[in-house]
Amino acid sequence: MTTRKLLAIAAVLLFVTAYAMAAPGAGSAVTMGQFATQVVAALGQDARDIEAVKASLRSLGLMADFDAMAPLSTGMAARFAGELGVKVTRPLAPTGPMSAGQATALAVHIAGAFVDKAAAGLADTPDQCLSSENRGTCVSCCKEATGLTGQYCGRFCHANVPPPPSPDEPQP
């Protein structure tokens, strides 16, 4: 990975963590349902109610049902991530409560892992999109070509190189 990519990833994670910590009640405990909803929403799936969240998680490979009102412990969150195939560090205090900031950071990490898995499994990347007139057009082209989320396509289109201006266009 290039230094530029590592710095961009670190900046995004720092921003998300800082935002979550600044949110009201950031230090308070989170329920399993709130955390599951965050994960599903971060993946861009249906999170309108807890039943839709549970259905989305089952489609992603979560086998166990969960009590949406149960307080989220660090051990439960690690087990949740593991069932979805995302590796996380084993918590030092698995029975300790998970704060809203920690839950948000983990939800973003889980979503990022799914985006990376989807990108790795993509046989043909939409290279035709990399010559779009701007990054937004590239993202739209990528989403249409692959069916993946804007998160993957945003990363993919970071390499977008707009075509050179035609000789008839006025120069700035």
N, CA and C atoms as a LAMMPS dump frame, in Angstrom:
ITEM: TIMESTEP
0
ITEM: NUMBER OF ATOMS
516
ITEM: BOX BOUNDS ff ff ff
-5.0000000000000000e+02 5.0000000000000000e+02
-5.0000000000000000e+02 5.0000000000000000e+02
-5.0000000000000000e+02 5.0000000000000000e+02
ITEM: ATOMS id mol type element x y z
1 1 1 N 0.84 -1.169 0
2 1 2 C 0 0 0
3 1 3 C 0.89 1.239 0
4 2 1 N 0.52 2.219 -0.758
5 2 2 C 1.318 3.417 -0.799
6 2 3 C 1.102 4.239 0.456
7 3 1 N 2.046 5.117 0.712
8 3 2 C 1.954 5.991 1.882
9 3 3 C 0.718 6.865 1.798
10 4 1 N 0.396 7.293 0.615
11 4 2 C -0.77 8.156 0.423
12 4 3 C -2.063 7.448 0.841
13 5 1 N -2.2 6.171 0.451
14 5 2 C -3.386 5.397 0.821
15 5 3 C -3.441 5.186 2.328
16 6 1 N -2.305 4.859 2.935
17 6 2 C -2.276 4.65 4.376
18 6 3 C -2.664 5.919 5.127
19 7 1 N -2.167 7.054 4.668
20 7 2 C -2.524 8.317 5.31
21 7 3 C -4.003 8.639 5.134
22 8 1 N -4.552 8.332 3.965
23 8 2 C -5.979 8.576 3.727
24 8 3 C -6.836 7.694 4.623
25 9 1 N -6.478 6.417 4.756
26 9 2 C -7.227 5.502 5.614
27 9 3 C -7.148 5.955 7.062
28 10 1 N -5.946 6.338 7.498
29 10 2 C -5.775 6.804 8.883
30 10 3 C -6.596 8.06 9.138
31 11 1 N -6.627 8.966 8.166
32 11 2 C -7.398 10.199 8.329
33 11 3 C -8.886 9.916 8.44
34 12 1 N -9.399 8.997 7.626
35 12 2 C -10.822 8.654 7.678
36 12 3 C -11.175 8.014 9.014
37 13 1 N -10.359 7.07 9.458
38 13 2 C -10.623 6.421 10.741
39 13 3 C -10.542 7.41 11.891
40 14 1 N -9.583 8.341 11.842
41 14 2 C -9.463 9.359 12.877
42 14 3 C -10.691 10.262 12.886
43 15 1 N -11.151 10.667 11.703
44 15 2 C -12.328 11.522 11.61
45 15 3 C -13.565 10.822 12.165
46 16 1 N -13.778 9.569 11.764
47 16 2 C -14.958 8.825 12.22
48 16 3 C -14.927 8.641 13.731
49 17 1 N -13.759 8.302 14.262
50 17 2 C -13.64 8.104 15.705
51 17 3 C -13.867 9.415 16.448
52 18 1 N -13.283 10.505 15.955
53 18 2 C -13.469 11.801 16.607
54 18 3 C -14.926 12.235 16.546
55 19 1 N -15.573 12.005 15.425
56 19 2 C -16.983 12.358 15.287
57 19 3 C -17.834 11.559 16.26
58 20 1 N -17.559 10.271 16.349
59 20 2 C -18.335 9.418 17.245
60 20 3 C -18.113 9.802 18.703
61 21 1 N -16.898 10.169 19.056
62 21 2 C -16.611 10.55 20.436
63 21 3 C -17.262 11.883 20.789
64 22 1 N -17.415 12.761 19.801
65 22 2 C -18.014 14.073 20.061
66 22 3 C -19.535 14.012 20.113
67 23 1 N -20.102 12.923 19.648
68 23 2 C -21.558 12.79 19.623
69 23 3 C -22.108 12.729 21.042
70 24 1 N -23.324 13.239 21.25
71 24 2 C -23.913 13.16 22.575
72 24 3 C -24.034 11.712 23.017
73 25 1 N -23.67 11.452 24.249
74 25 2 C -23.764 10.101 24.783
75 25 3 C -22.69 9.175 24.254
76 26 1 N -21.572 9.748 23.744
77 26 2 C -20.533 8.927 23.146
78 26 3 C -19.912 7.958 24.147
79 27 1 N -19.919 8.305 25.425
80 27 2 C -19.329 7.434 26.411
81 27 3 C -20.32 6.421 26.961
82 28 1 N -21.6 6.54 26.617
83 28 2 C -22.606 5.641 27.174
84 28 3 C -22.608 4.312 26.438
85 29 1 N -23.156 3.302 27.115
86 29 2 C -23.194 1.961 26.536
87 29 3 C -24.167 1.904 25.361
88 30 1 N -23.921 0.982 24.483
89 30 2 C -24.704 0.788 23.272
90 30 3 C -25.403 -0.561 23.365
91 31 1 N -26.574 -0.67 22.758
92 31 2 C -27.252 -1.968 22.719
93 31 3 C -26.813 -2.739 21.481
94 32 1 N -27.041 -4.019 21.52
95 32 2 C -26.704 -4.881 20.39
96 32 3 C -27.475 -4.443 19.139
97 33 1 N -28.736 -4.047 19.314
98 33 2 C -29.546 -3.596 18.181
99 33 3 C -29.008 -2.329 17.553
100 34 1 N -28.558 -1.381 18.382
101 34 2 C -27.994 -0.138 17.852
102 34 3 C -26.732 -0.431 17.045
103 35 1 N -25.882 -1.306 17.58
104 35 2 C -24.654 -1.66 16.894
105 35 3 C -24.941 -2.373 15.57
106 36 1 N -25.855 -3.327 15.596
107 36 2 C -26.207 -4.059 14.382
108 36 3 C -26.763 -3.108 13.328
109 37 1 N -27.568 -2.156 13.756
110 37 2 C -28.122 -1.164 12.831
111 37 3 C -27.015 -0.321 12.22
112 38 1 N -26.024 0.061 13.032
113 38 2 C -24.891 0.838 12.509
114 38 3 C -24.139 0.049 11.441
115 39 1 N -23.909 -1.227 11.704
116 39 2 C -23.172 -2.059 10.755
117 39 3 C -23.937 -2.161 9.436
118 40 1 N -25.23 -2.467 9.532
119 40 2 C -26.043 -2.631 8.319
120 40 3 C -26.137 -1.312 7.546
121 41 1 N -26.314 -0.207 8.256
122 41 2 C -26.381 1.095 7.588
123 41 3 C -25.049 1.43 6.916
124 42 1 N -23.931 1.118 7.579
125 42 2 C -22.616 1.388 6.993
126 42 3 C -22.382 0.561 5.732
127 43 1 N -23.032 -0.589 5.654
128 43 2 C -22.92 -1.435 4.464
129 43 3 C -23.876 -1 3.358
130 44 1 N -24.719 -0.007 3.661
131 44 2 C -25.656 0.495 2.66
132 44 3 C -26.852 -0.409 2.451
133 45 1 N -27.186 -1.219 3.467
134 45 2 C -28.32 -2.126 3.351
135 45 3 C -29.503 -1.608 4.158
136 46 1 N -30.616 -2.32 4.065
137 46 2 C -31.87 -1.918 4.696
138 46 3 C -31.759 -1.946 6.221
139 47 1 N -31.876 -0.77 6.851
140 47 2 C -31.777 -0.67 8.31
141 47 3 C -32.981 0.064 8.881
142 48 1 N -34.159 -0.078 8.241
143 48 2 C -35.338 0.69 8.671
144 48 3 C -35.905 0.221 10
145 49 1 N -35.786 -1.075 10.31
146 49 2 C -36.225 -1.578 11.611
147 49 3 C -35.369 -2.79 11.964
148 50 1 N -35.491 -3.266 13.193
149 50 2 C -34.606 -4.328 13.669
150 50 3 C -34.803 -5.637 12.907
151 51 1 N -36.011 -5.927 12.446
152 51 2 C -36.221 -7.152 11.673
153 51 3 C -35.506 -7.082 10.322
154 52 1 N -35.536 -5.914 9.689
155 52 2 C -34.812 -5.737 8.423
156 52 3 C -33.308 -5.84 8.654
157 53 1 N -32.844 -5.309 9.783
158 53 2 C -31.421 -5.398 10.129
159 53 3 C -31.021 -6.86 10.304
160 54 1 N -31.822 -7.615 11.047
161 54 2 C -31.523 -9.035 11.267
162 54 3 C -31.527 -9.804 9.944
163 55 1 N -32.466 -9.502 9.06
164 55 2 C -32.523 -10.176 7.752
165 55 3 C -31.28 -9.853 6.924
166 56 1 N -30.854 -8.591 6.954
167 56 2 C -29.649 -8.194 6.219
168 56 3 C -28.429 -8.923 6.753
169 57 1 N -28.332 -9.014 8.07
170 57 2 C -27.189 -9.696 8.676
171 57 3 C -27.194 -11.189 8.37
172 58 1 N -28.374 -11.808 8.359
173 58 2 C -28.453 -13.235 7.986
174 58 3 C -27.959 -13.431 6.552
175 59 1 N -28.316 -12.51 5.668
176 59 2 C -27.881 -12.637 4.272
177 59 3 C -26.367 -12.472 4.134
178 60 1 N -25.744 -11.834 5.129
179 60 2 C -24.291 -11.647 5.109
180 60 3 C -23.546 -12.766 5.82
181 61 1 N -24.279 -13.679 6.445
182 61 2 C -23.631 -14.818 7.077
183 61 3 C -23.728 -14.884 8.584
184 62 1 N -24.422 -13.965 9.225
185 62 2 C -24.586 -14.026 10.672
186 62 3 C -25.614 -15.096 10.984
187 63 1 N -25.198 -16.144 11.654
188 63 2 C -26.076 -17.283 11.9
189 63 3 C -26.939 -17.119 13.146
190 64 1 N -26.385 -16.572 14.198
191 64 2 C -27.098 -16.497 15.473
192 64 3 C -28.042 -15.306 15.516
193 65 1 N -29.182 -15.52 16.169
194 65 2 C -30.092 -14.42 16.425
195 65 3 C -29.541 -13.681 17.647
196 66 1 N -29.938 -12.449 17.86
197 66 2 C -29.43 -11.704 18.997
198 66 3 C -30.541 -10.885 19.623
199 67 1 N -30.336 -10.568 20.898
200 67 2 C -31.267 -9.737 21.644
201 67 3 C -30.914 -8.281 21.367
202 68 1 N -31.769 -7.583 20.651
203 68 2 C -31.489 -6.21 20.246
204 68 3 C -31.382 -5.244 21.429
205 69 1 N -32 -5.583 22.542
206 69 2 C -31.983 -4.685 23.7
207 69 3 C -30.821 -4.979 24.661
208 70 1 N -30.074 -6.049 24.428
209 70 2 C -28.963 -6.409 25.31
210 70 3 C -27.845 -5.383 25.186
211 71 1 N -27.228 -5.02 26.317
212 71 2 C -26.083 -4.105 26.245
213 71 3 C -24.939 -4.776 25.476
214 72 1 N -24.288 -4.002 24.657
215 72 2 C -23.202 -4.527 23.83
216 72 3 C -21.907 -4.549 24.637
217 73 1 N -21.331 -5.737 24.792
218 73 2 C -20.021 -5.85 25.446
219 73 3 C -18.963 -5.956 24.356
220 74 1 N -17.729 -5.723 24.74
221 74 2 C -16.646 -5.82 23.756
222 74 3 C -16.511 -7.257 23.232
223 75 1 N -16.785 -8.24 24.099
224 75 2 C -16.732 -9.639 23.666
225 75 3 C -17.819 -9.973 22.656
226 76 1 N -19.046 -9.455 22.907
227 76 2 C -20.145 -9.686 21.967
228 76 3 C -19.838 -9.045 20.621
229 77 1 N -19.262 -7.847 20.646
230 77 2 C -18.934 -7.146 19.404
231 77 3 C -17.865 -7.906 18.621
232 78 1 N -16.875 -8.431 19.328
233 78 2 C -15.823 -9.205 18.665
234 78 3 C -16.386 -10.491 18.068
235 79 1 N -17.283 -11.157 18.79
236 79 2 C -17.914 -12.384 18.289
237 79 3 C -18.782 -12.063 17.063
238 80 1 N -19.512 -10.953 17.118
239 80 2 C -20.352 -10.483 16.017
240 80 3 C -19.497 -10.278 14.765
241 81 1 N -18.38 -9.555 14.915
242 81 2 C -17.488 -9.306 13.779
243 81 3 C -16.927 -10.622 13.239
244 82 1 N -16.548 -11.513 14.147
245 82 2 C -15.998 -12.803 13.734
246 82 3 C -16.986 -13.634 12.94
247 83 1 N -18.258 -13.623 13.363
248 83 2 C -19.28 -14.382 12.636
249 83 3 C -19.488 -13.83 11.229
250 84 1 N -19.201 -12.548 11.056
251 84 2 C -19.317 -11.948 9.726
252 84 3 C -18.022 -12.112 8.924
253 85 1 N -17.035 -12.79 9.519
254 85 2 C -15.792 -13.058 8.805
255 85 3 C -14.781 -11.933 8.88
256 86 1 N -14.942 -11.023 9.825
257 86 2 C -14.031 -9.895 9.967
258 86 3 C -13.145 -10.144 11.19
259 87 1 N -11.854 -10.131 10.992
260 87 2 C -10.924 -10.369 12.092
261 87 3 C -10.76 -9.094 12.917
262 88 1 N -10.889 -9.246 14.222
263 88 2 C -10.649 -8.154 15.157
264 88 3 C -9.783 -8.685 16.292
265 89 1 N -9.149 -7.786 17.002
266 89 2 C -8.323 -8.177 18.132
267 89 3 C -9.195 -8.647 19.277
268 90 1 N -8.767 -9.674 19.947
269 90 2 C -9.51 -10.203 21.09
270 90 3 C -9.502 -9.147 22.2
271 91 1 N -10.68 -8.801 22.735
272 91 2 C -10.727 -7.754 23.761
273 91 3 C -10.101 -8.219 25.075
274 92 1 N -9.467 -7.27 25.777
275 92 2 C -8.859 -7.582 27.063
276 92 3 C -9.917 -7.853 28.126
277 93 1 N -11.009 -7.106 28.073
278 93 2 C -12.101 -7.272 29.04
279 93 3 C -13.377 -7.568 28.259
280 94 1 N -13.602 -8.828 27.872
281 94 2 C -14.736 -9.16 26.999
282 94 3 C -16.108 -8.872 27.599
283 95 1 N -16.204 -8.718 28.908
284 95 2 C -17.507 -8.421 29.511
285 95 3 C -17.727 -6.927 29.685
286 96 1 N -16.711 -6.126 29.382
287 96 2 C -16.834 -4.676 29.528
288 96 3 C -17.762 -4.077 28.491
289 97 1 N -18.444 -2.98 28.861
290 97 2 C -19.364 -2.344 27.905
291 97 3 C -18.608 -1.667 26.769
292 98 1 N -19.261 -1.583 25.649
293 98 2 C -18.681 -0.913 24.492
294 98 3 C -19.316 0.458 24.367
295 99 1 N -18.51 1.481 24.232
296 99 2 C -19.034 2.843 24.114
297 99 3 C -19.555 3.087 22.697
298 100 1 N -20.29 4.163 22.541
299 100 2 C -20.824 4.523 21.22
300 100 3 C -19.696 4.788 20.232
301 101 1 N -18.632 5.422 20.685
302 101 2 C -17.495 5.7 19.811
303 101 3 C -16.813 4.432 19.336
304 102 1 N -16.619 3.489 20.263
305 102 2 C -16.008 2.216 19.899
306 102 3 C -16.907 1.44 18.93
307 103 1 N -18.215 1.466 19.192
308 103 2 C -19.162 0.746 18.332
309 103 3 C -19.159 1.324 16.923
310 104 1 N -19.139 2.636 16.814
311 104 2 C -19.115 3.277 15.497
312 104 3 C -17.833 2.926 14.749
313 105 1 N -16.708 2.988 15.451
314 105 2 C -15.438 2.66 14.806
315 105 3 C -15.43 1.21 14.32
316 106 1 N -15.955 0.298 15.126
317 106 2 C -15.994 -1.111 14.719
318 106 3 C -16.964 -1.317 13.555
319 107 1 N -18.1 -0.637 13.567
320 107 2 C -19.061 -0.752 12.459
321 107 3 C -18.418 -0.298 11.151
322 108 1 N -17.663 0.787 11.2
323 108 2 C -16.969 1.286 10.005
324 108 3 C -15.906 0.279 9.565
325 109 1 N -15.212 -0.309 10.523
326 109 2 C -14.193 -1.317 10.2
327 109 3 C -14.828 -2.536 9.519
328 110 1 N -15.944 -2.993 10.052
329 110 2 C -16.638 -4.147 9.468
330 110 3 C -17.093 -3.824 8.046
331 111 1 N -17.682 -2.648 7.851
332 111 2 C -18.13 -2.253 6.51
333 111 3 C -16.952 -2.161 5.55
334 112 1 N -15.84 -1.6 6.02
335 112 2 C -14.646 -1.5 5.184
336 112 3 C -14.116 -2.868 4.782
337 113 1 N -14.172 -3.82 5.705
338 113 2 C -13.715 -5.185 5.401
339 113 3 C -14.595 -5.817 4.33
340 114 1 N -15.906 -5.563 4.393
341 114 2 C -16.805 -6.115 3.376
342 114 3 C -16.547 -5.472 2.019
343 115 1 N -16.267 -4.177 2.005
344 115 2 C -15.961 -3.491 0.746
345 115 3 C -14.685 -4.067 0.151
346 116 1 N -13.669 -4.292 1.006
347 116 2 C -12.42 -4.856 0.512
348 116 3 C -12.619 -6.267 -0.026
349 117 1 N -13.454 -7.086 0.649
350 117 2 C -13.743 -8.445 0.176
351 117 3 C -14.449 -8.402 -1.172
352 118 1 N -15.401 -7.486 -1.311
353 118 2 C -16.137 -7.368 -2.567
354 118 3 C -15.198 -6.959 -3.687
355 119 1 N -14.276 -6.05 -3.383
356 119 2 C -13.332 -5.587 -4.396
357 119 3 C -12.379 -6.711 -4.799
358 120 1 N -11.952 -7.513 -3.814
359 120 2 C -11.032 -8.609 -4.113
360 120 3 C -11.704 -9.677 -4.972
361 121 1 N -13.009 -9.88 -4.783
362 121 2 C -13.728 -10.897 -5.531
363 121 3 C -14.224 -10.418 -6.878
364 122 1 N -14.006 -9.172 -7.2
365 122 2 C -14.485 -8.606 -8.448
366 122 3 C -13.57 -9.043 -9.584
367 123 1 N -14.088 -9.828 -10.495
368 123 2 C -13.268 -10.358 -11.586
369 123 3 C -12.81 -9.24 -12.528
370 124 1 N -13.719 -8.43 -12.98
371 124 2 C -13.391 -7.359 -13.908
372 124 3 C -13.694 -6.019 -13.268
373 125 1 N -12.668 -5.203 -13.124
374 125 2 C -12.9 -3.867 -12.589
375 125 3 C -13.413 -2.982 -13.719
376 126 1 N -14.221 -2.008 -13.4
377 126 2 C -14.789 -1.136 -14.44
378 126 3 C -13.784 -0.077 -14.899
379 127 1 N -12.723 -0.525 -15.549
380 127 2 C -11.665 0.389 -15.972
381 127 3 C -12.16 1.461 -16.937
382 128 1 N -13.242 1.178 -17.653
383 128 2 C -13.779 2.162 -18.589
384 128 3 C -14.232 3.423 -17.851
385 129 1 N -14.504 3.299 -16.558
386 129 2 C -14.973 4.448 -15.773
387 129 3 C -13.835 5.386 -15.394
388 130 1 N -12.6 4.901 -15.466
389 130 2 C -11.457 5.691 -14.998
390 130 3 C -11.078 6.836 -15.924
391 131 1 N -11.793 7.032 -16.987
392 131 2 C -11.523 8.185 -17.85
393 131 3 C -12.746 9.101 -17.887
394 132 1 N -13.526 9.079 -16.809
395 132 2 C -14.717 9.93 -16.718
396 132 3 C -14.31 11.385 -16.556
397 133 1 N -15.247 12.278 -16.851
398 133 2 C -14.925 13.707 -16.799
399 133 3 C -14.641 14.206 -15.386
400 134 1 N -15.171 13.515 -14.364
401 134 2 C -14.855 13.861 -12.976
402 134 3 C -15.089 12.643 -12.093
403 135 1 N -14.724 12.778 -10.833
404 135 2 C -14.805 11.627 -9.925
405 135 3 C -16.248 11.185 -9.676
406 136 1 N -17.172 12.127 -9.579
407 136 2 C -18.579 11.787 -9.365
408 136 3 C -19.142 10.946 -10.496
409 137 1 N -18.793 11.304 -11.716
410 137 2 C -19.232 10.535 -12.878
411 137 3 C -18.601 9.152 -12.862
412 138 1 N -17.347 9.079 -12.434
413 138 2 C -16.659 7.792 -12.332
414 138 3 C -17.363 6.897 -11.31
415 139 1 N -17.721 7.455 -10.142
416 139 2 C -18.392 6.677 -9.099
417 139 3 C -19.728 6.159 -9.614
418 140 1 N -20.493 7.007 -10.276
419 140 2 C -21.783 6.573 -10.829
420 140 3 C -21.593 5.455 -11.843
421 141 1 N -20.616 5.595 -12.713
422 141 2 C -20.312 4.579 -13.726
423 141 3 C -19.93 3.26 -13.051
424 142 1 N -19.083 3.337 -12.03
425 142 2 C -18.618 2.144 -11.311
426 142 3 C -19.777 1.442 -10.613
427 143 1 N -20.634 2.203 -9.933
428 143 2 C -21.772 1.609 -9.229
429 143 3 C -22.696 0.892 -10.2
430 144 1 N -22.91 1.504 -11.352
431 144 2 C -23.778 0.909 -12.37
432 144 3 C -23.139 -0.351 -12.965
433 145 1 N -21.825 -0.317 -13.18
434 145 2 C -21.134 -1.442 -13.818
435 145 3 C -20.952 -2.631 -12.879
436 146 1 N -20.78 -2.368 -11.576
437 146 2 C -20.449 -3.456 -10.654
438 146 3 C -21.574 -3.815 -9.694
439 147 1 N -22.463 -2.882 -9.413
440 147 2 C -23.501 -3.116 -8.417
441 147 3 C -22.982 -2.964 -6.999
442 148 1 N -21.742 -2.502 -6.844
443 148 2 C -21.171 -2.308 -5.515
444 148 3 C -21.547 -0.936 -4.973
445 149 1 N -21.191 -0.708 -3.716
446 149 2 C -21.557 0.541 -3.057
447 149 3 C -20.65 1.684 -3.486
448 150 1 N -21.086 2.864 -3.122
449 150 2 C -20.304 4.065 -3.396
450 150 3 C -18.984 4.062 -2.65
451 151 1 N -18.911 3.333 -1.522
452 151 2 C -17.674 3.294 -0.748
453 151 3 C -16.566 2.621 -1.565
454 152 1 N -16.857 1.46 -2.169
455 152 2 C -15.865 0.799 -3.009
456 152 3 C -15.556 1.667 -4.229
457 153 1 N -16.593 2.157 -4.87
458 153 2 C -16.392 2.919 -6.102
459 153 3 C -15.652 4.23 -5.836
460 154 1 N -15.894 4.82 -4.677
461 154 2 C -15.149 6.033 -4.322
462 154 3 C -13.661 5.746 -4.23
463 155 1 N -13.316 4.613 -3.628
464 155 2 C -11.901 4.222 -3.541
465 155 3 C -11.349 3.903 -4.93
466 156 1 N -12.128 3.166 -5.703
467 156 2 C -11.696 2.784 -7.039
468 156 3 C -11.462 4.025 -7.9
469 157 1 N -12.371 4.989 -7.831
470 157 2 C -12.305 6.169 -8.691
471 157 3 C -11.298 7.209 -8.221
472 158 1 N -10.606 6.904 -7.123
473 158 2 C -9.545 7.807 -6.691
474 158 3 C -8.475 7.917 -7.783
475 159 1 N -8.355 6.881 -8.592
476 159 2 C -7.37 6.853 -9.679
477 159 3 C -7.923 7.437 -10.981
478 160 1 N -9.116 8.043 -10.934
479 160 2 C -9.736 8.598 -12.138
480 160 3 C -8.849 9.684 -12.751
481 161 1 N -8.62 9.576 -14.037
482 161 2 C -7.86 10.584 -14.77
483 161 3 C -8.77 11.133 -15.854
484 162 1 N -9.278 12.367 -15.649
485 162 2 C -10.183 12.941 -16.656
486 162 3 C -9.482 13.073 -18.007
487 163 1 N -10.241 12.971 -19.079
488 163 2 C -9.633 13.126 -20.41
489 163 3 C -9.122 14.562 -20.583
490 164 1 N -8.11 14.734 -21.419
491 164 2 C -7.603 16.089 -21.634
492 164 3 C -8.676 16.952 -22.301
493 165 1 N -8.661 18.257 -22.026
494 165 2 C -9.67 19.125 -22.652
495 165 3 C -9.469 19.177 -24.164
496 166 1 N -10.559 19.318 -24.866
497 166 2 C -10.449 19.412 -26.322
498 166 3 C -9.863 20.782 -26.678
499 167 1 N -9.244 20.877 -27.835
500 167 2 C -8.606 22.151 -28.232
501 167 3 C -9.635 23.285 -28.366
502 168 1 N -10.916 22.958 -28.539
503 168 2 C -11.932 24.003 -28.708
504 168 3 C -12.379 24.6 -27.381
505 169 1 N -12.095 23.921 -26.263
506 169 2 C -12.536 24.419 -24.967
507 169 3 C -11.632 25.567 -24.512
508 170 1 N -12.247 26.587 -23.916
509 170 2 C -11.406 27.686 -23.398
510 170 3 C -10.622 27.223 -22.181
511 171 1 N -9.408 27.676 -22.066
512 171 2 C -8.538 27.322 -20.953
513 171 3 C -8.754 28.314 -19.809
514 172 1 N -8.629 27.864 -18.571
515 172 2 C -8.843 28.786 -17.425
516 172 3 C -7.731 29.797 -17.29
